[in-house]
Amino acid sequence: MKGLGDSIYSFLDGKIGIKRCSVDDVRKGRGYLVRTFPDLIKRVASLSFNNPEYILFFRGQERDFKDKSARSTLQSPLFRKIPKTKRLPFNVIRKRYKVLSDAEDLLSELYDFEGDEKVRRFDILRWAILQHYQVCRTPLLDVTHSLRVACSFAHLEDKPKETFLYALAMPQISGSITASSEAGIQIVRLLSICPPQALRPHYQEGYLVGEYPTITLKGKSEYLQKELDFGRRLLCKFRLGKPTAFWSHHFTNIQKGALFPDGDRLEELANRIKEECT
C-alpha cells in the first residue's frame, strides 16, 4: 500500500494548532492529547477540512504499539506477533493462511443468509466476516467511520488511564467494496455485505481495510513488513483523556453490551467455525 508521505496536516504532541508535517512525525510522536469528546470532534473537523482528498476512518486502542524504529504500527492480525525480520517469514504466514483457508471453506459451506452467493464468490467478503467476528487472523484491519464507536473501544475496559485514537486517511469510498489502485487499498463496508441478522456490524458501523490488489500467500514473502503496515496511512494519533473526564452526560460512551449485542445469528455461526478451525 502507498503511504501518506511528507505533506499532510495533523496535530502533533506539544504543538499548538494543526501543522504541516510527515506521517513519520505523527507515528513517532507521543500523540496529541484531547481531554474531552467535544474537543476531539473539533480536532477531527480540522483534520477533515485541511486534508480534503481523504476520508477518515478511526480505530481505538488501549496501547500504542511501536515497530523497531519507534513508530506506531497498525498491522492486520495476520502479520502481528511474528519475528521482526525484514521480510515476512513464509513458514509463519503459511500456517496462518492454512487456518484462514479452513475457516473460509467452512463459512462458505455453512453460510445460509441472504447474499450467500456473493460470500462464496469473493474471498475479501469471507475475510471481512471472519475478521470482524474474530474467528481467525486475516489480512484485514477493523476500523469504523464513527468517532464515538472508536473511542468507546479505546475505553472498553474502563481503566483510568490514557488510551489512543487513530485517524487513518483513506481514499474516498463508493459501494460495498472500494478498491483504489493508486493507494493500493481496498475498503469493505460491512453494513452492505452482512445480512440484517448480523447485528454487530450495524452497532459498530464497521469497515475493514486491506491491500489492493490482494497479494497471494507466496507474494507476501516478497514484501517488507513495513510495506503492509497501516501506520503508513496514519493521519493523526490522539491520546484520549481519562474516561471519567472524557465522556459526559451529553456525550456518553457505548457500553460493551451494545458493541457486542446478544442475539446476533452470524456471531453464532462464527463461534461454531472458530471452535472447529482454531
LINCORLIN-V739115 format. One record per residue. RES is the residue in one small letter. PHI is phi in degrees with one decimal (NA if undefined). PSI is psi in whole degrees, 0 to 359 (none if undefined). D_CENTER is the distance of its C-alpha to the mean C-alpha in whole Angstrom. Layout:
RES;PHI;PSI;D_CENTER
RES;PHI;PSI;D_CENTER
This chain:
m;NA;154;15
k;-86.8;136;16
g;-82.5;174;16
l;-81.3;335;17
g;83.0;211;20
d;-111.1;18;22
s;-135.3;70;23
i;-127.2;165;20
y;-112.9;127;21
s;-151.7;175;19
f;-104.3;130;21
l;-116.0;148;22
d;-57.4;131;23
g;84.7;356;26
k;-102.7;149;27
i;-98.0;123;28
g;81.7;171;26
i;-76.9;141;24
k;-130.4;152;25
r;-77.8;132;25
c;-158.7;188;23
s;-109.0;162;21
v;-64.6;330;17
d;-66.6;325;19
d;-58.8;318;21
v;-67.9;313;17
r;-66.3;325;16
k;-84.9;345;19
g;-73.9;166;20
r;-73.6;333;20
g;114.5;141;18
y;-82.3;125;20
l;-78.8;127;21
v;-123.2;129;21
r;-92.4;337;23
t;-136.3;159;23
f;-63.2;316;20
p;-59.3;324;23
d;-63.1;319;23
l;-63.3;317;19
i;-57.8;318;19
k;-62.2;318;22
r;-67.5;319;20
v;-67.1;324;17
a;-60.6;320;20
s;-67.9;321;22
l;-59.7;314;19
s;-63.6;318;18
f;-66.8;320;22
n;-86.9;350;22
n;-127.9;62;20
p;-68.1;345;21
e;-77.2;350;20
y;-116.3;155;16
i;-106.0;142;14
l;-99.4;134;12
f;-119.9;158;8
f;-130.0;153;7
r;-145.9;128;6
g;-106.5;137;9
q;-141.5;155;10
e;-75.6;329;14
r;-125.9;155;14
d;-103.0;100;14
f;-78.2;142;14
k;-121.2;151;16
d;-90.0;184;17
k;-68.7;348;21
s;-97.8;13;21
a;65.1;32;20
r;-107.1;144;17
s;-57.8;136;14
t;-122.1;134;12
l;-128.5;85;8
q;-100.8;148;9
s;-67.2;155;8
p;-55.6;330;10
l;-61.5;334;13
f;-110.6;12;13
r;-89.2;154;13
k;53.2;50;17
i;-123.3;161;19
p;-52.8;140;22
k;-80.8;62;21
t;-90.4;165;23
k;-63.7;316;23
r;-109.7;161;22
l;-68.0;130;20
p;-70.8;117;23
f;-60.8;320;24
n;-64.5;324;25
v;-70.5;313;22
i;-64.2;323;20
r;-61.3;317;23
k;-63.6;320;23
r;-70.0;323;19
y;-65.5;328;19
k;-64.4;317;23
v;-62.9;317;21
l;-62.1;317;18
s;-62.7;317;21
d;-62.8;319;23
a;-66.7;322;21
e;-60.9;314;20
d;-59.5;317;24
l;-69.7;322;24
l;-62.7;316;22
s;-61.7;322;24
e;-71.4;320;27
l;-98.0;346;26
y;-68.9;115;24
d;-127.5;30;27
f;-96.6;173;25
e;-58.3;144;25
g;82.0;15;24
d;-61.9;329;24
e;-64.8;318;26
k;-64.7;320;23
v;-64.2;321;21
r;-70.1;331;23
r;-81.2;324;24
f;-117.3;119;20
d;-64.2;327;18
i;-61.8;328;15
l;-73.5;320;15
r;-64.2;317;16
w;-60.3;318;13
a;-59.8;316;11
i;-68.1;314;13
l;-63.9;322;14
q;-70.6;312;10
h;-64.4;328;10
y;-96.0;12;13
q;55.8;42;13
v;-77.3;313;16
c;-160.0;173;15
r;-68.9;140;13
t;-136.2;171;12
p;-81.3;14;11
l;-107.1;157;7
l;-119.7;131;4
d;-75.2;130;3
v;-139.6;175;3
t;-142.4;157;7
h;-91.0;357;10
s;-103.7;121;12
l;-61.8;318;13
r;-64.6;320;15
v;-64.4;313;12
a;-61.8;316;10
c;-67.4;326;13
s;-65.8;324;14
f;-66.4;321;12
a;-62.1;328;13
h;-105.5;24;16
l;-59.6;321;16
e;-87.3;358;19
d;54.7;45;21
k;-95.5;143;22
p;-78.3;69;24
k;-151.4;168;22
e;-72.8;142;20
t;-128.0;187;16
f;-128.4;144;13
l;-127.0;125;11
y;-107.7;131;9
a;-104.6;115;10
l;-103.6;132;9
a;-90.9;120;12
m;-125.2;160;11
p;-65.5;157;15
q;-58.9;144;16
i;-106.6;157;15
s;-155.9;127;18
g;79.8;188;18
s;-75.8;331;16
i;-131.3;125;15
t;-112.5;128;15
a;-120.9;127;16
s;-118.6;111;17
s;-71.0;330;19
e;-66.8;316;20
a;-86.5;343;16
g;71.0;37;16
i;-136.8;146;13
q;-126.0;146;12
i;-126.1;129;10
v;-108.9;126;11
r;-93.1;105;12
l;-60.1;325;12
l;-61.8;337;15
s;-88.6;342;17
i;-111.9;340;17
c;-91.6;142;17
p;-70.7;165;21
p;-58.5;334;22
q;-70.8;346;23
a;-89.7;103;19
l;-84.2;323;19
r;-56.0;313;15
p;-59.3;328;13
h;-75.9;323;16
y;-70.6;327;16
q;-95.6;354;12
e;49.7;54;12
g;-83.4;142;9
y;-132.5;160;7
l;-132.1;145;6
v;-124.2;147;7
g;-152.0;174;9
e;-75.9;157;12
y;-140.6;136;15
p;-68.6;160;18
t;-59.5;131;17
i;-90.5;133;18
t;-69.2;165;21
l;-55.5;312;21
k;-62.9;320;24
g;-65.3;330;22
k;-56.4;322;20
s;-70.8;349;22
e;-90.1;353;23
y;-97.0;148;20
l;-73.2;146;20
q;-57.0;321;17
k;-67.1;339;16
e;-72.5;341;16
l;-107.9;24;13
d;-102.7;121;11
f;-72.7;355;8
g;-58.7;338;10
r;-68.5;346;13
r;-108.4;16;11
l;-78.1;110;11
l;-83.2;323;14
c;-156.5;145;14
k;-119.4;123;14
f;-110.9;141;15
r;-96.6;125;17
l;-91.4;138;18
g;-64.3;170;21
k;-58.3;143;23
p;-53.2;322;22
t;-63.6;330;25
a;-96.3;331;26
f;-68.3;318;22
w;-96.5;158;23
s;-145.1;179;26
h;-69.6;340;28
h;-81.2;324;27
f;-127.6;99;23
t;-103.3;152;22
n;-78.3;161;19
i;-91.9;125;18
q;-72.1;157;20
k;-57.3;322;18
g;-64.4;336;20
a;-86.0;325;19
l;-70.4;330;15
f;-124.0;75;17
p;-70.4;150;20
d;-74.4;160;23
g;80.0;18;24
d;-85.6;109;21
r;-67.7;328;23
l;-70.8;330;20
e;-64.9;322;19
e;-61.0;317;23
l;-66.0;318;22
a;-60.7;319;19
n;-64.7;323;21
r;-64.2;317;24
i;-65.2;321;22
k;-61.9;318;21
e;-63.0;325;24
e;-86.6;337;26
c;-110.3;345;23
t;-124.2;none;22
